[in-house]
């Protein structure tokens, strides 16, 4: 009985760790996409300024 409770707790912990890692990866991906977009838009603005 004690082993099954421990095993269940370990599985829950493992699942929450994996979920946390996934959330961090998604957050990092979204942050990189925003950064890339900002960089691209800044380059476009600089290109317009040169032609004006």
PQR file of N, CA, C, O and H, with PARSE charges and radii, in Angstrom:
ATOM      1  N   UNK A   1       0.828  -1.196   0.000 -0.4000 1.5000
ATOM      2  CA  UNK A   1       0.000   0.000   0.000 -0.0000 2.0000
ATOM      3  C   UNK A   1       0.867   1.252   0.000  0.5500 1.7000
ATOM      4  O   UNK A   1       0.624   2.196  -0.751 -0.5500 1.4000
ATOM      5  N   UNK A   2       1.885   1.239   0.860 -0.4000 1.5000
ATOM      6  CA  UNK A   2       2.758   2.390   0.966 -0.0000 2.0000
ATOM      7  C   UNK A   2       3.486   2.640  -0.360  0.5500 1.7000
ATOM      8  O   UNK A   2       3.648   3.784  -0.785 -0.5500 1.4000
ATOM      9  H   UNK A   2       2.083   0.471   1.470  0.4000 1.0000
ATOM     10  N   UNK A   3       3.918   1.555  -1.001 -0.4000 1.5000
ATOM     11  CA  UNK A   3       4.623   1.666  -2.271 -0.0000 2.0000
ATOM     12  C   UNK A   3       3.723   2.256  -3.350  0.5500 1.7000
ATOM     13  O   UNK A   3       4.189   3.058  -4.160 -0.5500 1.4000
ATOM     14  H   UNK A   3       3.786   0.626  -0.656  0.4000 1.0000
ATOM     15  N   UNK A   4       2.459   1.882  -3.382 -0.4000 1.5000
ATOM     16  CA  UNK A   4       1.569   2.387  -4.417 -0.0000 2.0000
ATOM     17  C   UNK A   4       1.315   3.887  -4.228  0.5500 1.7000
ATOM     18  O   UNK A   4       1.186   4.620  -5.209 -0.5500 1.4000
ATOM     19  H   UNK A   4       2.081   1.231  -2.724  0.4000 1.0000
ATOM     20  N   UNK A   5       1.242   4.346  -2.977 -0.4000 1.5000
ATOM     21  CA  UNK A   5       1.046   5.773  -2.713 -0.0000 2.0000
ATOM     22  C   UNK A   5       2.275   6.547  -3.173  0.5500 1.7000
ATOM     23  O   UNK A   5       2.159   7.602  -3.797 -0.5500 1.4000
ATOM     24  H   UNK A   5       1.346   3.750  -2.180  0.4000 1.0000
ATOM     25  N   UNK A   6       3.454   6.012  -2.857 -0.4000 1.5000
ATOM     26  CA  UNK A   6       4.700   6.657  -3.267 -0.0000 2.0000
ATOM     27  C   UNK A   6       4.818   6.680  -4.790  0.5500 1.7000
ATOM     28  O   UNK A   6       5.207   7.689  -5.378 -0.5500 1.4000
ATOM     29  H   UNK A   6       3.548   5.155  -2.350  0.4000 1.0000
ATOM     30  N   UNK A   7       4.480   5.565  -5.413 -0.4000 1.5000
ATOM     31  CA  UNK A   7       4.549   5.478  -6.869 -0.0000 2.0000
ATOM     32  C   UNK A   7       3.593   6.485  -7.517  0.5500 1.7000
ATOM     33  O   UNK A   7       3.943   7.154  -8.489 -0.5500 1.4000
ATOM     34  H   UNK A   7       4.164   4.746  -4.936  0.4000 1.0000
ATOM     35  N   UNK A   8       2.388   6.581  -6.965 -0.4000 1.5000
ATOM     36  CA  UNK A   8       1.408   7.532  -7.485 -0.0000 2.0000
ATOM     37  C   UNK A   8       1.917   8.963  -7.337  0.5500 1.7000
ATOM     38  O   UNK A   8       1.772   9.771  -8.255 -0.5500 1.4000
ATOM     39  H   UNK A   8       2.104   6.037  -6.175  0.4000 1.0000
ATOM     40  N   UNK A   9       2.506   9.277  -6.200 -0.4000 1.5000
ATOM     41  CA  UNK A   9       3.046  10.621  -5.966 -0.0000 2.0000
ATOM     42  C   UNK A   9       4.183  10.924  -6.937  0.5500 1.7000
ATOM     43  O   UNK A   9       4.280  12.033  -7.462 -0.5500 1.4000
ATOM     44  H   UNK A   9       2.624   8.621  -5.455  0.4000 1.0000
ATOM     45  N   UNK A  10       5.034   9.945  -7.172 -0.4000 1.5000
ATOM     46  CA  UNK A  10       6.145  10.131  -8.109 -0.0000 2.0000
ATOM     47  C   UNK A  10       5.630  10.362  -9.528  0.5500 1.7000
ATOM     48  O   UNK A  10       6.168  11.194 -10.258 -0.5500 1.4000
ATOM     49  H   UNK A  10       4.956   9.044  -6.746  0.4000 1.0000
ATOM     50  N   UNK A  11       4.602   9.635  -9.911 -0.4000 1.5000
ATOM     51  CA  UNK A  11       4.024   9.825 -11.248 -0.0000 2.0000
ATOM     52  C   UNK A  11       3.415  11.221 -11.381  0.5500 1.7000
ATOM     53  O   UNK A  11       3.585  11.880 -12.408 -0.5500 1.4000
ATOM     54  H   UNK A  11       4.165   8.960  -9.317  0.4000 1.0000
ATOM     55  N   UNK A  12       2.711  11.669 -10.348 -0.4000 1.5000
ATOM     56  CA  UNK A  12       2.118  13.005 -10.382 -0.0000 2.0000
ATOM     57  C   UNK A  12       3.203  14.069 -10.457  0.5500 1.7000
ATOM     58  O   UNK A  12       3.077  15.032 -11.213 -0.5500 1.4000
ATOM     59  H   UNK A  12       2.573  11.135  -9.514  0.4000 1.0000
ATOM     60  N   UNK A  13       4.268  13.901  -9.679 -0.4000 1.5000
ATOM     61  CA  UNK A  13       5.370  14.849  -9.695 -0.0000 2.0000
ATOM     62  C   UNK A  13       6.018  14.892 -11.064  0.5500 1.7000
ATOM     63  O   UNK A  13       6.298  15.966 -11.595 -0.5500 1.4000
ATOM     64  H   UNK A  13       4.370  13.118  -9.065  0.4000 1.0000
ATOM     65  N   UNK A  14       6.255  13.719 -11.632 -0.4000 1.5000
ATOM     66  CA  UNK A  14       6.865  13.628 -12.953 -0.0000 2.0000
ATOM     67  C   UNK A  14       5.995  14.323 -13.998  0.5500 1.7000
ATOM     68  O   UNK A  14       6.504  15.045 -14.855 -0.5500 1.4000
ATOM     69  H   UNK A  14       6.028  12.847 -11.200  0.4000 1.0000
ATOM     70  N   UNK A  15       4.701  14.107 -13.925 -0.4000 1.5000
ATOM     71  CA  UNK A  15       3.779  14.731 -14.877 -0.0000 2.0000
ATOM     72  C   UNK A  15       3.787  16.249 -14.722  0.5500 1.7000
ATOM     73  O   UNK A  15       3.762  16.971 -15.719 -0.5500 1.4000
ATOM     74  H   UNK A  15       4.287  13.520 -13.229  0.4000 1.0000
ATOM     75  N   UNK A  16       3.821  16.735 -13.492 -0.4000 1.5000
ATOM     76  CA  UNK A  16       3.818  18.187 -13.286 -0.0000 2.0000
ATOM     77  C   UNK A  16       5.133  18.794 -13.753  0.5500 1.7000
ATOM     78  O   UNK A  16       5.146  19.908 -14.277 -0.5500 1.4000
ATOM     79  H   UNK A  16       3.841  16.148 -12.683  0.4000 1.0000
ATOM     80  N   UNK A  17       6.242  18.075 -13.571 -0.4000 1.5000
ATOM     81  CA  UNK A  17       7.533  18.553 -14.064 -0.0000 2.0000
ATOM     82  C   UNK A  17       7.513  18.667 -15.586  0.5500 1.7000
ATOM     83  O   UNK A  17       7.969  19.661 -16.151 -0.5500 1.4000
ATOM     84  H   UNK A  17       6.231  17.170 -13.145  0.4000 1.0000
ATOM     85  N   UNK A  18       6.983  17.642 -16.237 -0.4000 1.5000
ATOM     86  CA  UNK A  18       6.926  17.631 -17.697 -0.0000 2.0000
ATOM     87  C   UNK A  18       6.036  18.770 -18.204  0.5500 1.7000
ATOM     88  O   UNK A  18       6.360  19.428 -19.193 -0.5500 1.4000
ATOM     89  H   UNK A  18       6.613  16.834 -15.778  0.4000 1.0000
ATOM     90  N   UNK A  19       4.918  18.992 -17.519 -0.4000 1.5000
ATOM     91  CA  UNK A  19       4.003  20.061 -17.897 -0.0000 2.0000
ATOM     92  C   UNK A  19       4.689  21.418 -17.730  0.5500 1.7000
ATOM     93  O   UNK A  19       4.520  22.307 -18.564 -0.5500 1.4000
ATOM     94  H   UNK A  19       4.655  18.457 -16.716  0.4000 1.0000
ATOM     95  N   UNK A  20       5.453  21.574 -16.668 -0.4000 1.5000
ATOM     96  CA  UNK A  20       6.180  22.811 -16.431 -0.0000 2.0000
ATOM     97  C   UNK A  20       7.219  23.065 -17.513  0.5500 1.7000
ATOM     98  O   UNK A  20       7.365  24.192 -17.988 -0.5500 1.4000
ATOM     99  H   UNK A  20       5.591  20.852 -15.991  0.4000 1.0000
ATOM    100  N   UNK A  21       7.931  22.029 -17.897 -0.4000 1.5000
ATOM    101  CA  UNK A  21       8.936  22.146 -18.953 -0.0000 2.0000
ATOM    102  C   UNK A  21       8.280  22.533 -20.271  0.5500 1.7000
ATOM    103  O   UNK A  21       8.810  23.364 -21.009 -0.5500 1.4000
ATOM    104  H   UNK A  21       7.812  21.114 -17.511  0.4000 1.0000
ATOM    105  N   UNK A  22       7.139  21.939 -20.569 -0.4000 1.5000
ATOM    106  CA  UNK A  22       6.415  22.262 -21.799 -0.0000 2.0000
ATOM    107  C   UNK A  22       5.977  23.722 -21.795  0.5500 1.7000
ATOM    108  O   UNK A  22       6.087  24.408 -22.811 -0.5500 1.4000
ATOM    109  H   UNK A  22       6.709  21.264 -19.969  0.4000 1.0000
ATOM    110  N   UNK A  23       5.485  24.193 -20.664 -0.4000 1.5000
ATOM    111  CA  UNK A  23       5.043  25.588 -20.560 -0.0000 2.0000
ATOM    112  C   UNK A  23       6.214  26.538 -20.767  0.5500 1.7000
ATOM    113  O   UNK A  23       6.069  27.566 -21.429 -0.5500 1.4000
ATOM    114  H   UNK A  23       5.396  23.635 -19.839  0.4000 1.0000
ATOM    115  N   UNK A  24       7.359  26.208 -20.212 -0.4000 1.5000
ATOM    116  CA  UNK A  24       8.546  27.052 -20.379 -0.0000 2.0000
ATOM    117  C   UNK A  24       8.977  27.076 -21.840  0.5500 1.7000
ATOM    118  O   UNK A  24       9.332  28.131 -22.365 -0.5500 1.4000
ATOM    119  H   UNK A  24       7.476  25.373 -19.674  0.4000 1.0000
ATOM    120  N   UNK A  25       8.948  25.932 -22.492 -0.4000 1.5000
ATOM    121  CA  UNK A  25       9.329  25.865 -23.906 -0.0000 2.0000
ATOM    122  C   UNK A  25       8.383  26.706 -24.762  0.5500 1.7000
ATOM    123  O   UNK A  25       8.828  27.413 -25.667 -0.5500 1.4000
ATOM    124  H   UNK A  25       8.660  25.075 -22.066  0.4000 1.0000
ATOM    125  N   UNK A  26       7.084  26.632 -24.482 -0.4000 1.5000
ATOM    126  CA  UNK A  26       6.108  27.424 -25.233 -0.0000 2.0000
ATOM    127  C   UNK A  26       6.324  28.916 -24.995  0.5500 1.7000
ATOM    128  O   UNK A  26       6.222  29.715 -25.925 -0.5500 1.4000
ATOM    129  H   UNK A  26       6.723  26.057 -23.747  0.4000 1.0000
ATOM    130  N   UNK A  27       6.618  29.287 -23.765 -0.4000 1.5000
ATOM    131  CA  UNK A  27       6.870  30.689 -23.438 -0.0000 2.0000
ATOM    132  C   UNK A  27       8.115  31.189 -24.168  0.5500 1.7000
ATOM    133  O   UNK A  27       8.105  32.283 -24.733 -0.5500 1.4000
ATOM    134  H   UNK A  27       6.700  28.637 -23.009  0.4000 1.0000
ATOM    135  N   UNK A  28       9.184  30.396 -24.160 -0.4000 1.5000
ATOM    136  CA  UNK A  28      10.412  30.774 -24.853 -0.0000 2.0000
ATOM    137  C   UNK A  28      10.183  30.913 -26.354  0.5500 1.7000
ATOM    138  O   UNK A  28      10.716  31.824 -26.987 -0.5500 1.4000
ATOM    139  H   UNK A  28       9.192  29.508 -23.702  0.4000 1.0000
ATOM    140  N   UNK A  29       9.392  30.011 -26.917 -0.4000 1.5000
ATOM    141  CA  UNK A  29       9.102  30.059 -28.355 -0.0000 2.0000
ATOM    142  C   UNK A  29       8.335  31.328 -28.697  0.5500 1.7000
ATOM    143  O   UNK A  29       8.648  31.993 -29.685 -0.5500 1.4000
ATOM    144  H   UNK A  29       8.959  29.271 -26.403  0.4000 1.0000
ATOM    145  N   UNK A  30       7.326  31.672 -27.887 -0.4000 1.5000
ATOM    146  CA  UNK A  30       6.539  32.883 -28.129 -0.0000 2.0000
ATOM    147  C   UNK A  30       7.409  34.123 -27.988  0.5500 1.7000
ATOM    148  O   UNK A  30       7.275  35.069 -28.764 -0.5500 1.4000
ATOM    149  H   UNK A  30       7.071  31.132 -27.085  0.4000 1.0000
ATOM    150  N   UNK A  31       8.290  34.124 -27.014 -0.4000 1.5000
ATOM    151  CA  UNK A  31       9.187  35.269 -26.808 -0.0000 2.0000
ATOM    152  C   UNK A  31      10.123  35.444 -27.999  0.5500 1.7000
ATOM    153  O   UNK A  31      10.364  36.567 -28.442 -0.5500 1.4000
ATOM    154  H   UNK A  31       8.399  33.356 -26.384  0.4000 1.0000
ATOM    155  N   UNK A  32      10.651  34.332 -28.517 -0.4000 1.5000
ATOM    156  CA  UNK A  32      11.542  34.404 -29.684 -0.0000 2.0000
ATOM    157  C   UNK A  32      10.783  34.918 -30.908  0.5500 1.7000
ATOM    158  O   UNK A  32      11.312  35.721 -31.676 -0.5500 1.4000
ATOM    159  H   UNK A  32      10.455  33.420 -28.157  0.4000 1.0000
ATOM    160  N   UNK A  33       9.544  34.457 -31.088 -0.4000 1.5000
ATOM    161  CA  UNK A  33       8.743  34.923 -32.220 -0.0000 2.0000
ATOM    162  C   UNK A  33       8.502  36.428 -32.124  0.5500 1.7000
ATOM    163  O   UNK A  33       8.608  37.134 -33.127 -0.5500 1.4000
ATOM    164  H   UNK A  33       9.114  33.804 -30.464  0.4000 1.0000
ATOM    165  N   UNK A  34       8.175  36.932 -30.918 -0.4000 1.5000
ATOM    166  CA  UNK A  34       7.980  38.377 -30.735 -0.0000 2.0000
ATOM    167  C   UNK A  34       9.257  39.144 -31.028  0.5500 1.7000
ATOM    168  O   UNK A  34       9.219  40.197 -31.664 -0.5500 1.4000
ATOM    169  H   UNK A  34       8.089  36.358 -30.103  0.4000 1.0000
ATOM    170  N   UNK A  35      10.386  38.622 -30.568 -0.4000 1.5000
ATOM    171  CA  UNK A  35      11.669  39.272 -30.798 -0.0000 2.0000
ATOM    172  C   UNK A  35      12.000  39.315 -32.290  0.5500 1.7000
ATOM    173  O   UNK A  35      12.446  40.338 -32.809 -0.5500 1.4000
ATOM    174  H   UNK A  35      10.416  37.766 -30.052  0.4000 1.0000
ATOM    175  N   UNK A  36      11.779  38.198 -32.966 -0.4000 1.5000
ATOM    176  CA  UNK A  36      12.033  38.148 -34.414 -0.0000 2.0000
ATOM    177  C   UNK A  36      11.145  39.138 -35.153  0.5500 1.7000
ATOM    178  O   UNK A  36      11.594  39.802 -36.088 -0.5500 1.4000
ATOM    179  H   UNK A  36      11.417  37.366 -32.544  0.4000 1.0000
ATOM    180  N   UNK A  37       9.891  39.238 -34.739 -0.4000 1.5000
ATOM    181  CA  UNK A  37       8.959  40.155 -35.385 -0.0000 2.0000
ATOM    182  C   UNK A  37       9.408  41.604 -35.177  0.5500 1.7000
ATOM    183  O   UNK A  37       9.385  42.415 -36.103 -0.5500 1.4000
ATOM    184  H   UNK A  37       9.526  38.698 -33.980  0.4000 1.0000
ATOM    185  N   UNK A  38       9.819  41.916 -33.931 -0.4000 1.5000
ATOM    186  CA  UNK A  38      10.306  43.269 -33.650 -0.0000 2.0000
ATOM    187  C   UNK A  38      11.509  43.605 -34.511  0.5500 1.7000
ATOM    188  O   UNK A  38      11.602  44.701 -35.065 -0.5500 1.4000
ATOM    189  H   UNK A  38       9.837  41.258 -33.178  0.4000 1.0000
ATOM    190  N   UNK A  39      12.428  42.657 -34.620 -0.4000 1.5000
ATOM    191  CA  UNK A  39      13.633  42.861 -35.423 -0.0000 2.0000
ATOM    192  C   UNK A  39      13.279  43.093 -36.886  0.5500 1.7000
ATOM    193  O   UNK A  39      13.826  43.981 -37.541 -0.5500 1.4000
ATOM    194  H   UNK A  39      12.352  41.767 -34.171  0.4000 1.0000
ATOM    195  N   UNK A  40      12.350  42.274 -37.387 -0.4000 1.5000
ATOM    196  CA  UNK A  40      11.948  42.404 -38.793 -0.0000 2.0000
ATOM    197  C   UNK A  40      11.277  43.750 -39.045  0.5500 1.7000
ATOM    198  O   UNK A  40      11.555  44.409 -40.047 -0.5500 1.4000
ATOM    199  H   UNK A  40      11.906  41.553 -36.855  0.4000 1.0000
ATOM    200  N   UNK A  41      10.391  44.159 -38.133 -0.4000 1.5000
ATOM    201  CA  UNK A  41       9.708  45.440 -38.300 -0.0000 2.0000
ATOM    202  C   UNK A  41      10.671  46.615 -38.192  0.5500 1.7000
ATOM    203  O   UNK A  41      10.529  47.606 -38.909 -0.5500 1.4000
ATOM    204  H   UNK A  41      10.165  43.624 -37.319  0.4000 1.0000
ATOM    205  N   UNK A  42      11.639  46.510 -37.308 -0.4000 1.5000
ATOM    206  CA  UNK A  42      12.639  47.568 -37.183 -0.0000 2.0000
ATOM    207  C   UNK A  42      13.444  47.682 -38.469  0.5500 1.7000
ATOM    208  O   UNK A  42      13.745  48.789 -38.918 -0.5500 1.4000
ATOM    209  H   UNK A  42      11.754  45.706 -36.725  0.4000 1.0000
ATOM    210  N   UNK A  43      13.794  46.553 -39.062 -0.4000 1.5000
ATOM    211  CA  UNK A  43      14.542  46.565 -40.327 -0.0000 2.0000
ATOM    212  C   UNK A  43      13.703  47.199 -41.434  0.5500 1.7000
ATOM    213  O   UNK A  43      14.226  47.946 -42.261 -0.5500 1.4000
ATOM    214  H   UNK A  43      13.549  45.654 -38.698  0.4000 1.0000
ATOM    215  N   UNK A  44      12.407  46.904 -41.453 -0.4000 1.5000
ATOM    216  CA  UNK A  44      11.539  47.509 -42.462 -0.0000 2.0000
ATOM    217  C   UNK A  44      11.461  49.022 -42.275  0.5500 1.7000
ATOM    218  O   UNK A  44      11.502  49.774 -43.249 -0.5500 1.4000
ATOM    219  H   UNK A  44      11.981  46.297 -40.781  0.4000 1.0000
ATOM    220  N   UNK A  45      11.347  49.468 -41.015 -0.4000 1.5000
ATOM    221  CA  UNK A  45      11.298  50.913 -40.751 -0.0000 2.0000
ATOM    222  C   UNK A  45      12.587  51.589 -41.165  0.5500 1.7000
ATOM    223  O   UNK A  45      12.557  52.674 -41.746 -0.5500 1.4000
ATOM    224  H   UNK A  45      11.313  48.857 -40.225  0.4000 1.0000
ATOM    225  N   UNK A  46      13.704  50.976 -40.883 -0.4000 1.5000
ATOM    226  CA  UNK A  46      14.987  51.546 -41.265 -0.0000 2.0000
ATOM    227  C   UNK A  46      15.120  51.611 -42.787  0.5500 1.7000
ATOM    228  O   UNK A  46      15.691  52.558 -43.329 -0.5500 1.4000
ATOM    229  H   UNK A  46      13.728  50.095 -40.412  0.4000 1.0000
ATOM    230  N   UNK A  47      14.591  50.604 -43.463 -0.4000 1.5000
ATOM    231  CA  UNK A  47      14.624  50.602 -44.924 -0.0000 2.0000
ATOM    232  C   UNK A  47      13.775  51.726 -45.496  0.5500 1.7000
ATOM    233  O   UNK A  47      14.157  52.335 -46.496 -0.5500 1.4000
ATOM    234  H   UNK A  47      14.127  49.835 -43.023  0.4000 1.0000
ATOM    235  N   UNK A  48      12.634  52.013 -44.885 -0.4000 1.5000
ATOM    236  CA  UNK A  48      11.767  53.104 -45.335 -0.0000 2.0000
ATOM    237  C   UNK A  48      12.427  54.451 -45.088  0.5500 1.7000
ATOM    238  O   UNK A  48      12.317  55.359 -45.912 -0.5500 1.4000
ATOM    239  H   UNK A  48      12.324  51.518 -44.073  0.4000 1.0000
ATOM    240  N   UNK A  49      13.109  54.585 -43.964 -0.4000 1.5000
ATOM    241  CA  UNK A  49      13.780  55.846 -43.645 -0.0000 2.0000
ATOM    242  C   UNK A  49      14.869  56.160 -44.641  0.5500 1.7000
ATOM    243  O   UNK A  49      15.083  57.329 -44.962 -0.5500 1.4000
ATOM    244  H   UNK A  49      13.198  53.848 -43.294  0.4000 1.0000
ATOM    245  N   UNK A  50      15.557  55.168 -45.135 -0.4000 1.5000
ATOM    246  CA  UNK A  50      16.639  55.385 -46.097 -0.0000 2.0000
ATOM    247  C   UNK A  50      16.097  55.841 -47.447  0.5500 1.7000
ATOM    248  O   UNK A  50      16.743  56.627 -48.140 -0.5500 1.4000
ATOM    249  H   UNK A  50      15.383  54.218 -44.874  0.4000 1.0000
ATOM    250  N   UNK A  51      14.917  55.354 -47.826 -0.4000 1.5000
ATOM    251  CA  UNK A  51      14.357  55.713 -49.135 -0.0000 2.0000
ATOM    252  C   UNK A  51      13.655  57.060 -49.097  0.5500 1.7000
ATOM    253  O   UNK A  51      13.431  57.660 -50.148 -0.5500 1.4000
ATOM    254  H   UNK A  51      14.392  54.715 -47.263  0.4000 1.0000
ATOM    255  N   UNK A  52      13.305  57.545 -47.930 -0.4000 1.5000
ATOM    256  CA  UNK A  52      12.573  58.814 -47.813 -0.0000 2.0000
ATOM    257  C   UNK A  52      13.475  60.002 -47.965  0.5500 1.7000
ATOM    258  O   UNK A  52      13.014  61.141 -47.892 -0.5500 1.4000
ATOM    259  H   UNK A  52      13.487  57.058 -47.076  0.4000 1.0000
TER
END
